[in-house]
Amino acid sequence: MTRRLLPPLLPLVLAALLSALPAIAPAQGVASGEGAGATAPAEQLVLGLSQTRVAITTNFDGSEILIFGAVKREAPQIDPGAEVVITVAGPTESIAVLRKQRVAGIWVNTDQVTIRQAPSFYAVATTAPLEEVLTATEDLRQRISIPRAVRSITSRDEVTDEDAFVEALLRIRQRQGLYQLREGTIRFDEQTLFRTQVPLPSSLPTGVYTVNVYLLRNGSLAARHETSIRVGKVGMEQWLYALSREQSVLYALLAIVVAVLSGWGASEIFRLLRRQ
């Protein structure tokens, strides 16, 4: 699939224009001492995406999402110590993680842990090392880091090392490019305009992806904005995928017919070749 990227200066120009407008899509802001009667947050986030839909075709070999935006402020900032963290999360799914052990010379599954809420894809981009811009308390509250994004773990009573199963899942998905920690990849100009690129692997699962942008000060949340990206199959892939899910019997019959015709066609070709 051809990767389309905006010209280098265009995202910054668009972000500057967005920041000068009223809050088109108001960000969720959190200010110190915010309560039931709190006023509007002093800082808001305005966000843009290079594409809001990723189409998976037969020649799809990965893509890239350009995320850019700006911090809209009611007054000039006094404290320049702001940081930005961006997460891209795919649909959650339930995964059974198995552990194999050698029993009587044969590898068998001995233990199992079920992770009921694991994102199918998860990327974290930051302006600096994550442990420097985000406190453990805020991470626990917002579930920003990759380990915190994996939730709801169940297992049998005899399994006492559930964390080992979670770590195994994280290692596997990081090798596949499905879990990414991209520290220091967000460009944050003048503490106002930000941009980053998130690569999407060829094995990208379909569904609705959630993009969250966090503005942090002293490790705590100052503002937040959320949007979404739709990833889906198109063309023949979409038709076959929908057929297999909605008309499973018809899909199975079609697969049998295709297999029979392929075998018959191959045998006829070999028969003609032998005659020659």
C-alpha positions in Angstrom: 0.0 0.0 0.0 1.4 3.4 -0.9 2.1 5.5 2.2 0.8 9.0 2.1 2.5 11.6 4.2 1.6 15.3 4.4 4.4 17.7 3.4 6.6 18.4 6.4 5.4 22.0 7.0 1.7 21.4 6.4 0.9 19.7 9.8 2.6 22.6 11.7 0.6 25.2 9.6 -2.7 23.3 10.2 -1.9 22.9 13.9 -1.2 26.6 14.2 -4.5 27.5 12.5 -6.4 25.0 14.7 -4.9 26.5 17.8 -6.2 30.0 16.8 -9.8 28.8 16.4 -12.3 28.2 19.2 -12.3 24.7 20.5 -13.7 22.8 17.5 -13.5 19.4 19.3 -13.1 20.3 23.0 -10.4 18.3 24.8 -11.0 16.8 28.2 -9.0 19.1 30.5 -7.8 18.5 34.0 -6.6 21.5 36.0 -5.2 21.5 39.6 -8.0 21.7 42.1 -10.6 20.9 39.5 -13.9 20.0 41.0 -17.7 20.1 40.5 -17.6 23.9 40.2 -14.3 24.2 38.4 -14.0 26.6 35.4 -12.9 25.6 31.9 -9.3 24.3 31.8 -6.5 26.8 31.0 -5.1 24.5 28.3 -6.9 22.5 25.6 -5.6 20.1 22.9 -6.5 20.4 19.2 -5.7 17.3 17.2 -5.4 16.4 13.5 -4.7 13.1 11.7 -3.2 12.4 8.3 -5.9 9.9 7.7 -8.9 8.7 9.6 -9.3 5.4 7.8 -6.8 2.7 6.9 -7.8 0.4 4.0 -6.3 -3.1 4.0 -6.0 -4.5 0.5 -4.2 -7.5 -1.0 -0.9 -5.7 -1.3 -1.1 -4.0 2.1 2.4 -4.0 3.6 1.9 -1.6 6.4 1.2 2.1 6.7 2.0 5.2 8.8 -0.2 7.6 10.7 0.8 11.2 11.1 -0.6 12.7 14.3 -0.3 16.5 14.8 -1.9 19.2 16.8 -1.5 22.1 19.1 -2.0 23.2 22.7 -4.6 26.0 23.0 -4.1 28.3 26.0 -6.3 31.0 27.4 -3.2 32.9 28.6 0.6 32.7 28.0 2.1 29.8 29.8 4.3 30.4 32.8 5.6 26.9 33.5 7.4 25.6 30.3 7.7 22.0 31.6 4.9 20.4 29.6 5.2 17.0 27.9 3.0 15.2 25.4 2.2 11.5 25.3 0.2 9.9 22.4 -1.3 6.4 22.5 -2.9 4.5 19.6 -4.9 1.5 20.8 -6.6 -1.2 18.7 -9.8 -3.1 19.7 -9.4 -5.1 22.9 -9.6 -8.9 22.8 -9.5 -11.9 25.1 -6.3 -14.0 24.8 -5.4 -17.3 26.4 -1.6 -17.5 27.1 -0.3 -21.0 27.5 2.9 -22.3 29.1 4.5 -25.5 27.7 6.6 -27.9 29.7 8.4 -31.1 28.8 6.5 -34.1 30.4 7.9 -37.6 29.7 9.8 -36.2 26.7 6.8 -34.5 25.2 6.0 -30.7 25.2 2.5 -30.2 26.6 0.4 -27.3 27.8 0.5 -27.2 31.6 -0.7 -23.8 32.7 -3.0 -21.2 31.2 -3.7 -17.5 32.0 -6.6 -15.7 30.3 -6.1 -12.0 29.6 -9.6 -10.7 29.0 -8.7 -7.1 27.9 -5.6 -6.8 25.8 -5.4 -4.3 22.9 -4.8 -5.9 19.6 -2.4 -3.0 18.8 -0.9 -0.5 21.1 1.6 2.2 20.5 2.9 4.9 22.9 4.8 7.9 21.7 6.4 10.5 24.0 8.4 13.7 24.0 10.9 12.2 26.5 11.4 8.9 28.3 8.1 7.8 29.7 9.3 7.3 33.3 10.4 11.0 33.3 7.1 12.5 32.0 4.6 10.3 33.7 4.3 9.4 37.4 3.4 5.9 38.5 0.2 7.2 40.1 -1.0 8.9 36.9 -0.1 5.8 34.9 -2.2 3.7 37.2 -5.1 6.1 36.8 -4.9 6.7 33.0 -3.4 3.3 32.0 -1.0 4.8 29.5 2.0 2.5 29.5 1.9 -0.8 27.7 1.8 -3.1 30.8 -1.1 -1.0 32.2 -3.1 -1.3 29.0 -3.3 -5.1 29.5 -6.1 -5.7 32.1 -8.4 -8.2 33.6 -6.2 -11.3 34.1 -7.7 -14.6 35.3 -6.1 -18.0 35.9 -6.4 -21.2 37.9 -5.5 -21.2 41.6 -2.2 -23.2 41.0 -0.8 -20.4 38.8 1.1 -18.1 41.0 3.2 -16.2 38.4 0.6 -14.4 36.3 3.0 -11.6 35.5 5.3 -14.0 33.6 2.4 -14.8 31.2 1.7 -11.1 30.7 5.4 -10.4 30.0 5.5 -13.2 27.5 2.5 -11.7 25.6 4.2 -8.3 25.6 7.5 -9.7 24.2 5.7 -11.6 21.4 3.6 -8.6 20.3 6.6 -6.3 20.5 8.5 -8.6 18.2 5.5 -8.5 15.8 5.3 -4.7 15.9 1.9 -4.8 17.5 3.1 -3.2 20.7 5.4 -0.2 20.4 7.1 2.2 22.8 8.4 5.2 20.9 10.0 7.4 23.5 11.3 10.8 22.3 9.6 10.6 18.9 7.1 13.5 19.4 8.4 16.8 18.2 7.1 19.5 20.5 7.8 23.0 19.1 7.7 26.0 21.4 5.6 23.9 23.9 2.7 24.5 21.5 2.8 22.5 18.2 3.4 18.8 18.3 3.6 16.0 15.7 4.7 12.3 15.5 4.4 9.4 13.2 3.2 5.9 14.2 4.0 3.0 11.9 1.4 0.4 11.4 2.5 -3.2 10.6 1.2 -5.3 7.8 -0.5 -7.7 10.3 -2.6 -4.8 11.5 -6.0 -6.1 13.0 -9.2 -4.5 11.7 -11.5 -2.4 13.9 -11.8 1.0 15.4 -8.6 2.4 16.9 -8.6 5.0 19.7 -6.0 7.8 19.6 -5.5 9.6 22.9 -3.3 12.7 23.4 -2.2 13.6 26.9 -0.7 16.9 28.0 1.3 16.3 31.2 2.8 18.7 33.7 5.1 17.4 36.5 4.0 13.9 35.6 0.3 14.6 36.1 -2.5 15.1 33.5 -3.2 18.6 32.5 -5.4 18.0 29.4 -6.5 15.1 27.2 -8.1 14.6 23.8 -9.5 11.5 22.1 -10.3 10.6 18.5 -10.6 7.4 16.5 -9.3 5.8 13.3 -11.1 3.0 11.4 -9.0 0.1 10.0 -10.9 -2.2 7.6 -10.6 -4.5 4.7 -11.8 -3.3 1.3 -12.5 -5.0 -2.1 -12.3 -8.8 -2.3 -10.8 -9.2 1.2 -13.8 -7.4 2.7 -16.3 -9.5 0.8 -14.6 -12.8 1.8 -14.2 -11.7 5.4 -17.9 -10.7 5.7 -19.0 -13.9 3.9 -17.0 -16.1 6.4 -18.5 -14.3 9.3 -22.1 -13.9 8.2 -22.6 -16.9 5.8 -20.2 -19.5 7.2 -22.0 -22.4 5.4 -21.9 -20.7 2.0 -18.3 -19.8 2.6 -17.4 -23.4 3.4 -19.2 -24.6 0.2 -17.4 -22.0 -1.9 -14.0 -23.1 -0.5 -14.8 -26.7 -1.4 -15.8 -25.8 -4.9 -12.7 -23.7 -5.4 -10.5 -26.6 -4.1 -12.2 -29.1 -6.4 -11.9 -26.9 -9.4 -8.2 -26.1 -8.6 -7.4 -29.8 -8.3 -9.3 -30.7 -11.5 -7.6 -27.9 -13.4 -4.1 -28.9 -12.2 -4.7 -32.6 -13.2 -5.9 -31.6 -16.7 -2.8 -29.4 -17.2 -0.5 -32.3 -16.2 -2.4 -34.7 -18.4 -2.0 -32.4 -21.4 1.7 -32.0 -20.7 2.3 -35.8 -20.5 0.6 -36.2 -23.9 3.1 -33.8 -25.5 
